[in-house]
Amino acid sequence: MAFTPFTGVDNHKRSVTFCAALVAHEDVDSFQWVLKRFLVALGGKESNYIITDQDPGILKAVPLVFKKARHRFCMWHIMNKVPTKYGVTREDYIVFIRKLNTIIWDEDIEAAEFDARWEEIGEEHGLNNIDWFKEMFSKRNQWVMAHCRDLEMGAVMRTTQRSKSENSFFKRFEGKSGTLLEFFLRFKSAMDQQRHTHKKLDNEDKHTSPKMETHLALEADGAKVYTHKVFKEFQEEAKYSIDTCKSRGFAEIDSLEVTTVRDASRDRNYDVTYCPVTYKASCSCRMLERKGILCRHIIWIYSSNGVKTIPDEYVVNRWCKDALRSKSFNCNGDPAEEIDIIDAKQISMSKMWSEVHQTVGILMGRSKEVVDSFSSLIKDFKDKLAL
């Protein structure tokens, strides 16, 4: 059976397993059943989007189950097919792929700009004569970043590479052979290890403070609310706001201030709309909407206007240190018992599982006598525990 993990991103920007399935057949019916069970586990609440490859069974199953979530295709899988679809031996291939990558992976360009540049590349390199490229262009709103700018948190994941890294993680605990019972025990061990790492990072964030690299009060405020991993990204934006941003124009529209900010690092201008009364701000780069973090352009405007803290409405909960401390409820809608994020016993159990698996891994290269001796030690200790 094929092992199928559902992978997301936690508040430390690490891959996290939401659930997993074992499927005997990779067809529409099997995928539809798996997706339905996943939706039940989510309490019927669909995620904003789901990213998969272009497996025919998946393509048919997703819209049958997810009515609101936007189905996106893995950008890496699509771009990996370009050499065979275009022809890597063509004389103009290097020039072509450089131009294509420039517009595909660019998060700054608008949809209309992308379409115009794709048309230019198509005319110059004959893409209109290749059916695959015409099909990919018709489905551009499912994989091209320029056409996903309106999707909330749409830039957090763009490929299924996180899922592949999760597969590598699980392979450390489980091979292709073995019984279902063995698999389940090892899967549980892998999940314990994942949760232990998460709790360890939570603890580090709680008891350590990152080093400040600017004089901005906003940077210090970000260090208080964000996990260390997310804060590093926010800190980079804060530094760029000082080093690369300047005003290139200003206008007042009703009670709003619209500033054209020049970003030297990207060689682009961005329009930032700011309300000095409510502190509400938006930027044409849409980084806040796409990634849930204030961009350097808004940070520059805030700093210029003496704003010292990030407005609450722009602090995305999923990136905060206490993202998992909100109240949880059981299937009946009743409040569940509060669980301490740092549970000493659970951490010890996770460490023990890790030690056991590392030891078993070492034994793989040893003689049968050594393996039997270790097995005897475990049995003796188990008997003592039973008594």
Secondary structure, DSSP 8 states (H G I E B T S, - for coil): -EEEEEEEE-TTS-EEEEEEEEES--SHHHHHHHHHHHHHHTTT---SEEEE---HHHHHHHHHH-SSSEEEE-HHHHHHHHIIIIITTSTTHHHHHHHHHHHHS-SSS-HHHHHHHHHHHHHHHTGGG-HHHHHHHHTGGGT-GGGSTTSTTTTS--SSHHHHHHHHHHHTT--S-S-HHHHHHHHHHHHHHHHHHHHHHHHHHHH------SS-HHHHHHHHHB-HHHHHHHHHHHHHHHHTEEEEEEEEETTEEEEEEEETTTTEEEEEEE-TTT--EEETT-HHHHHSS--HHHHHHHHHTT--S--GGGS-GGGBTTTT-S--B-TTS-B-----SS-HHHHHHHHHHHHHHHHHHHHTTS-HHHHHHHHHHHHHHHHHHH-
